[in-house]
Amino acid sequence: MKVEKIIRSISVVLLLAVSMPAITQAQLLKKLKDKVNQAVDKKTDKAVDNTVNKADKTVDDGVNKAIGKDGNPTTPSNTDNKPAASPTTSGSKAASSPTISTYKNYDFVPGDKIIFEDHFDTDEEGEFATHWKLIAGQGNVNTFDGKKILLLTGSYSRIIPAIKTPAYLTDSFTVEFDNYSIDDFGPQVWFYKTVDDAKSDDAVPVKIVFNERNGFWTLNVRTRDRKSDQQVKYPESIGYNNYRNKWHHIAIAYKDKRLKIYVDEYRVLSIPEIDLNSTALAVVGDGTPKDPVMISNFKLAQGAGIKTQETKFTDTKIVTHGINFDINKADIKPESMGTINAIVGILKTNPELKFEIQGHTDNSGNAANNLSLSQKRADEVKKQMVALGIDESRLTTKGFGDTKAISDNGTLEGKANNRRVEFIKL
């Protein structure tokens, strides 16, 4: 048997182990071990050669990823569809992806003006997020599950969005983001009276703590005066082990002192009256390099969302930012159902009403592609509304691409406001 090649591969890994990150090292050693075990079990030199060649490629890829092809250190890469900060993650997004049908009763609608949005897609891996400020702890951007994420890897790491306006929260706003949870503790959202208070550990009027394990997983709302503290157990389908190693969509809606909190398709908690007394917020994660708190697709908006009162609809159009799609695709994300359900409700209440569904994009990419994409997205929205019982004769569609911007495409929030679906009264 050609054991020399196996020995050479092992030698390379052992030499590399001194300098490469512990996480990448463990992953690479495990892969090589598996390949060697397979080789030993083979009975022919040809089979051994094939196995060893694969092991060699694994080692070569590991060397390049750990120290770079030019010999310079690089950020650990996510070749196994696992977060680079945790080799123990075994969950699969594909196995538990939510669907539109699971969100059929969802009623969260984001605010009508986006003031901050970040998908981390312009950030450099291994560095801190460009559009955030690190107040405490540690954090860095990495790639996981095909998208950029922000990992909070220090004890009670605290970050705030870099918004120019210091007092950006009003008496009506919404917050959304995605979270992938490995360990028992998830993200927290802390609210502050002023943005300067975010630098203090003691000036937090209200904290929302997601999936905290107290014998079972709970959502906790903690107030400084303790008078409005709330704790609620998660539904079984997303509690404890059903939460781990999966993506979850988190949404918060605040209007006139009424607070609603959603995890996936569930409205987990509704508080009729609570004074956040806040103009700014922070995202907090009690993580470690092995078990980071991971967030993505963060969006903050002002406003109360779509009016769904039972009176006759008289507006000329509805501008929505809650119908979201996969990047460069027309696939509707499940959390879009809150907005779609609201529009369907208006149509059902006003049977004579007809809408033209207009799709709009920002100016990223090719203009012709944006035009085609916006048309496909408008068509998909119509298709979903018809599936919910609206006669298709009441709906037409039109894609405008990036030709009708309503905000500055030179800023993140401007691009976010330009990506929209409008419903024009016919």
SULBEL-V743404 format. One record per helix or strand. SS is the DSSP state (a for helix, b for strand). FROM is the first residue (numbers start at 0). LEN is the number of residues. Records with the same first field share a line. If there is no record, write none. Layout:
BEGIN
SS: FROM-LEN + FROM-LEN
END
This chain:
BEGIN
a: 2-15 + 21-20 + 44-23 + 93-3 + 100-3 + 194-5 + 235-3 + 239-3 + 333-16 + 366-21 + 391-3 + 411-7
b: 112-6 + 131-5 + 138-6 + 146-6 + 156-5 + 171-9 + 186-6 + 205-8 + 216-7 + 229-4 + 246-9 + 257-6 + 265-6 + 279-6 + 292-10 + 316-4 + 324-1 + 331-1 + 354-6 + 394-5 + 419-6
END
